[in-house]
């Protein structure tokens, strides 16, 4: 496609596509195409001017070449991306704001005063009736104050003041609606389902296929710890399903043959075969939006405090108005106090600040499921890290397979991969990748697979019981043994690896050694977190004490615990909370779920288990621990902004009241300054914190 370069600098291009006008859909397709190109850091599309602003690293020629190849009919953007981009929402509210401002200017310029006064009187009915309804319900809230300010202005014939107040209130309402809908939309999109591969049941076998290949009527199998990818009817199996993301239910629900399951819910125990009824992603998105808008999770304690304080201040505003009139007998000065209220700014600026922070977090690949979690992240003094896949790299690799029986190591790895491929833990993925790298293909050779959380996997192959998992599971729980001739080799297992133990009929068959290198950024991230005010850094792992001690020394944690079970992690967090400390828990596995739930803030990292991401309060999608520091800085900055907003609101409004009582500001000017300051604080609250 033809385009023109309007402006460029190193790593920056602003190009104009060769078209007069760009629809929202075309803008979204172009956005999707550019952002999926290698080395593109950020892209913005301006559909009104048909411009694209691209920030990139690497070769300029590659970007130019990609733009030349672009065509709207050549790009297949995902339906969910196009349906839920939020671009039309932004256009709608921009047009509403422009229209409101243009109408306001046109009224003042072209309509005679009497016509303007009539229009103002008609518009005031809505505000006055809303205030009366609130009053009749026995409530003395902000609506009553707005109605009083507008009603008194109309009664005194000061139509310009009433009109200004209503205009500014209308602009404030639009800004609040826009910011709220955009923030909720951004949050919902980041929480929406993104399943790449699923297990398709075909000819009695489970085949791993792309989710895009699944159609209505197909039968898919979902195993423990995975997200259910589609709406559908249960055709076989029995499981406990966590539906909290859609229904808010705290307890998992039992699902069996004939039951119905929804996309995005998490299978906690058991397995299910599901006959697909709906493959579209929009229903999941809409359900999430509804859940967010109805949930109190969006409100932090400071937000709720601001709302309650706003309503509690209304009677004092009326009291101040009355006292000024009694002391001065000057109605103009009394009305000035009525025009200046603290509640409007408190109710508008605080939610906007929190929702804008959630939006900014999403730009940094951080999904925050509610404002109260940002507040808790700012106040936390203890942080607990899981080791595997969190402090260590999210992609551990297979180092070697040591045989403890007569079978070939490759055959033992094939068996291990066949069992592990059904489960989403990073160690299991390392086994599956290792087998694939060696070209070891396999058919489903086992019976039903049972997953024991934080222990391992059990199944039967050719009538023999096969288990794979931790030392504790294989030797303590299952009482497996090592043949005498392999005892010496068993004592000399490499100490720098994590170990998975494979046993057949209670005899050790192989030890699979997994390299799990420490993240390069682990130590500096922990040091950075301490500088943000974290007092205690703890590492917890199911690995041996020797491995845990070595990593703890390298990264400099305050405390570490080895060979812990899920309930041990959750128990430690409960103990910290009882001691009055707020706790952040960071993990990525199924075994981290109880601890993520127990913490004040549960954070799931990168591509860990779906159940961990679903249960977590915050999800970090980038494979970089520095985002934890970003989250901490963002949450701290939000608390500072809210505190600053309080001071600004109180300071500005007290100054206006003092000026009004002193006769230096008239009611119309006081209303204008008050509403302008409210909008200014709200617009400031919409700016990025970092």
QUISULKA-V618177 format. One record per pair of residues at least 6 apart in sequence whose ideal C-beta (glycine too) atoms are under 7 Angstrom apart, sorted by the first residue. I is the first residue (numbers start at 1). J is the second residue. Records with the same first field share a line. If there is no record, write none. Layout:
# QUISULKA-V618177
I = J / J
This chain:
# QUISULKA-V618177
1 = 17 / 18 / 70 / 71
2 = 18
3 = 15 / 16 / 17 / 18 / 67
4 = 15 / 16
5 = 13 / 15
6 = 14 / 15 / 16 / 51
7 = 14
8 = 14
11 = 55 / 56 / 57
12 = 55
13 = 54 / 63
14 = 51 / 53
15 = 51 / 52 / 67
16 = 50 / 51
17 = 50 / 52
19 = 50
21 = 50
22 = 47 / 50
23 = 47
24 = 47 / 87 / 88 / 91
25 = 82
26 = 72
27 = 45 / 47 / 87
28 = 77 / 81 / 82 / 85 / 87
29 = 72 / 75 / 77
30 = 45 / 52 / 70
31 = 43 / 45
32 = 75 / 77 / 81
33 = 70 / 75
34 = 40 / 43 / 52 / 54
35 = 43
37 = 66
39 = 56 / 57 / 58 / 62
40 = 54 / 56
41 = 55 / 56 / 57
42 = 55
43 = 52 / 53 / 54
44 = 53
45 = 52
54 = 63
56 = 63
79 = 281
80 = 192 / 281 / 282 / 285
83 = 282
84 = 185 / 189 / 285
86 = 182 / 185 / 186
89 = 181 / 182 / 185
90 = 182
93 = 174 / 178
96 = 174
97 = 171 / 174
100 = 170 / 171 / 174
104 = 167
107 = 116
116 = 159 / 163
117 = 159
120 = 159 / 162 / 163
121 = 154
123 = 166
124 = 150 / 154 / 162 / 166
127 = 146 / 147 / 150 / 166
128 = 147 / 150 / 151
130 = 143 / 147
131 = 143 / 144 / 146 / 147 / 148
132 = 147
134 = 141 / 143 / 144
135 = 144
140 = 314 / 315
141 = 311 / 314
142 = 310 / 311 / 314 / 343 / 344 / 347
144 = 314
145 = 314 / 317 / 341 / 343
146 = 169
148 = 338
149 = 165 / 338 / 339 / 671
150 = 162 / 165 / 166
152 = 335 / 338
153 = 161 / 162 / 165
154 = 162
158 = 667 / 668
160 = 668
161 = 667 / 668 / 671
164 = 668 / 671 / 672
165 = 671 / 675
168 = 675 / 679
171 = 679
172 = 348 / 678 / 679 / 682
175 = 682
176 = 348 / 352
179 = 352 / 355 / 356 / 686
180 = 351 / 355
182 = 359
183 = 355 / 356 / 358 / 359
184 = 289 / 292 / 293
186 = 359 / 362
187 = 292 / 358 / 362 / 367
188 = 285 / 288 / 289 / 292
190 = 362 / 367
191 = 288 / 367
192 = 281 / 284 / 285 / 288
193 = 227 / 229 / 263 / 264 / 281 / 284
195 = 211 / 227 / 229
196 = 210 / 211
197 = 208 / 209 / 210 / 211
198 = 209 / 211 / 214 / 220 / 229
199 = 206 / 208 / 220 / 221
200 = 207 / 209 / 214 / 218 / 220
201 = 219 / 220 / 221 / 273
205 = 444
206 = 221 / 444
211 = 229
214 = 220 / 230 / 276 / 279
215 = 279
216 = 276 / 277 / 279
217 = 275 / 276
218 = 276
219 = 235 / 273 / 274 / 275
220 = 229 / 230 / 274 / 276
221 = 271 / 273
222 = 228 / 267 / 271 / 272 / 274
223 = 271 / 422 / 423
224 = 267 / 269 / 270 / 271 / 451
225 = 267 / 423 / 424 / 451 / 590 / 609 / 610 / 611
226 = 267 / 424 / 610
227 = 264 / 266 / 610 / 614
228 = 261 / 262 / 263 / 264 / 265 / 267 / 274
229 = 263
230 = 263 / 274 / 276 / 278 / 279
231 = 262 / 263 / 277 / 278 / 283
232 = 261 / 274 / 275 / 276 / 277
233 = 260 / 274 / 275 / 277
234 = 255 / 256 / 257 / 258 / 259 / 261 / 272 / 274
235 = 257 / 273 / 274 / 275
236 = 257 / 273
237 = 270 / 271 / 272 / 273
238 = 256 / 270
239 = 255 / 267 / 269 / 270 / 271 / 272
240 = 252 / 254 / 268 / 269 / 270
241 = 252 / 253 / 255 / 261 / 265 / 266 / 267 / 268
242 = 252 / 265 / 266 / 268 / 611 / 614
243 = 249 / 253 / 262 / 265
244 = 250
245 = 264 / 265 / 291 / 614
246 = 262 / 264 / 265 / 287 / 291
248 = 291 / 295
252 = 268
255 = 261 / 272
261 = 272 / 274
263 = 284
264 = 284
266 = 610 / 611 / 614
268 = 611
292 = 298
297 = 369 / 370 / 372
298 = 370 / 371
299 = 371 / 372
300 = 354 / 371 / 372 / 374 / 375
301 = 372 / 375
302 = 350 / 375 / 642
303 = 350 / 351 / 354 / 371
306 = 346 / 347 / 350
307 = 347
309 = 346
310 = 343 / 346 / 347
311 = 343
313 = 342 / 343
314 = 343
317 = 337 / 338 / 341
320 = 337
321 = 334 / 337 / 338
324 = 333 / 334 / 337 / 661
325 = 331 / 334
332 = 666 / 667
333 = 660 / 661 / 663
335 = 667
336 = 660 / 665 / 667 / 670
337 = 657 / 660
339 = 667 / 670 / 671 / 674
340 = 653 / 656 / 657 / 660 / 670 / 674
342 = 649 / 650 / 653
344 = 678
345 = 649 / 678 / 681
346 = 649
348 = 678 / 682
349 = 645 / 649 / 681 / 682 / 685
350 = 642 / 645
352 = 682 / 685 / 686
353 = 638 / 641 / 642 / 645 / 685
354 = 371 / 374 / 638
356 = 685 / 686
357 = 374 / 634 / 638 / 689
358 = 368 / 371
360 = 634 / 688 / 689
361 = 368 / 631 / 634
364 = 627 / 630
365 = 620 / 621 / 622 / 627
366 = 618 / 620 / 627 / 630 / 631
367 = 618 / 619 / 621
368 = 374 / 618
369 = 617 / 618
373 = 601 / 617 / 618
374 = 635 / 638
375 = 639
376 = 582 / 600 / 601
377 = 584 / 601 / 631 / 632 / 635
378 = 635 / 636 / 638 / 639
379 = 582
380 = 582 / 583 / 584 / 600 / 601
381 = 534 / 535 / 536 / 581 / 582
382 = 535 / 536 / 538 / 576 / 581 / 583
383 = 529 / 534 / 537 / 584 / 586
384 = 538 / 540 / 573 / 583 / 585 / 586 / 595
385 = 391 / 538 / 539 / 586
386 = 540 / 541 / 586 / 587 / 588 / 589 / 592
387 = 539 / 541 / 543 / 551
388 = 426 / 427 / 498 / 516 / 541 / 589
389 = 426 / 588 / 589 / 605 / 608
390 = 586 / 587 / 588 / 605
391 = 518 / 519 / 522 / 539 / 551 / 555
392 = 516 / 517 / 518 / 519
393 = 517 / 519
394 = 426 / 588 / 606 / 607 / 623
396 = 426 / 427 / 430 / 514 / 515 / 516
397 = 430 / 434 / 515
398 = 430 / 431 / 433 / 434 / 512 / 514
399 = 497 / 513 / 514 / 515
400 = 513
401 = 409 / 412 / 413 / 510 / 512
402 = 489 / 510 / 511 / 513
403 = 409 / 412 / 510
404 = 482 / 483 / 486 / 490 / 508 / 509 / 510 / 511
405 = 507 / 509
407 = 509
409 = 510
410 = 438 / 440
412 = 502 / 509 / 510
413 = 434 / 435 / 438 / 440
414 = 435 / 440 / 442
415 = 461 / 466 / 502
416 = 431 / 468 / 502 / 512
417 = 431 / 432 / 435 / 440 / 442
418 = 442 / 444 / 445 / 446
419 = 446 / 449 / 457 / 459 / 466 / 468
420 = 428 / 431 / 432 / 457 / 468
421 = 432
422 = 449
423 = 451 / 457
424 = 609 / 610
425 = 589 / 590 / 609
426 = 588 / 608
427 = 498 / 500 / 514
430 = 514
431 = 500 / 512
445 = 461
446 = 459 / 460 / 461
447 = 459 / 460
448 = 459
449 = 457 / 459
450 = 457 / 458 / 459
451 = 457
452 = 458 / 473
453 = 566 / 590 / 591
454 = 542 / 565 / 566 / 591
455 = 469 / 470 / 472 / 473 / 477
456 = 467 / 468 / 469 / 470 / 473 / 474
457 = 467 / 468 / 469
458 = 465 / 467
459 = 466
460 = 466
464 = 504 / 505
465 = 505
466 = 504
467 = 474 / 478 / 503
468 = 500 / 501 / 502
469 = 500 / 501
470 = 542
471 = 499 / 501
472 = 563
474 = 480 / 501 / 503
478 = 503 / 506
479 = 506
480 = 503 / 506 / 507 / 508
481 = 506 / 507 / 508
482 = 490 / 508
483 = 507
493 = 499 / 511
494 = 513
495 = 546
497 = 513 / 514 / 515
498 = 514 / 516 / 543 / 547
499 = 511 / 513
500 = 512 / 514
501 = 508 / 511
502 = 509 / 510 / 512
503 = 509
518 = 551 / 554 / 555
519 = 625
521 = 624 / 625 / 626
522 = 555 / 625
523 = 554 / 555 / 556
525 = 625 / 626 / 628 / 629
526 = 537 / 555 / 556 / 557
528 = 629
529 = 537 / 628 / 629 / 632
532 = 629 / 632 / 633 / 636
536 = 558
537 = 557 / 558
538 = 557 / 558 / 559 / 560
539 = 548 / 551 / 552 / 557 / 560
540 = 561 / 564 / 569 / 572
541 = 548 / 562 / 564
542 = 563 / 564 / 591
543 = 562
544 = 562 / 563
545 = 562 / 563
548 = 560 / 562
552 = 560
566 = 591 / 594 / 595
567 = 594
569 = 592 / 594 / 595
570 = 594 / 595 / 598
573 = 583 / 585 / 595 / 598 / 599
574 = 598
576 = 583
577 = 583 / 600
582 = 600
583 = 599 / 600
584 = 599 / 600 / 601 / 603
585 = 595 / 596 / 599 / 602 / 603
586 = 603 / 605 / 628
587 = 595 / 596 / 604 / 612
588 = 604 / 605 / 606 / 608 / 609 / 612
589 = 608 / 609 / 612
590 = 609 / 611 / 612
592 = 612
593 = 611 / 612 / 615
596 = 602 / 604 / 612 / 615 / 616
597 = 615
601 = 617 / 618
602 = 615 / 616 / 617
603 = 616 / 618 / 620 / 628
604 = 612 / 613 / 616 / 619
605 = 620
606 = 620 / 623
613 = 619
618 = 631
620 = 627 / 628
633 = 690
634 = 689 / 690
637 = 689 / 690
638 = 689
641 = 685 / 689
645 = 681 / 685
648 = 681
649 = 681
652 = 677
653 = 674
656 = 665 / 670 / 673 / 674
659 = 665
660 = 670
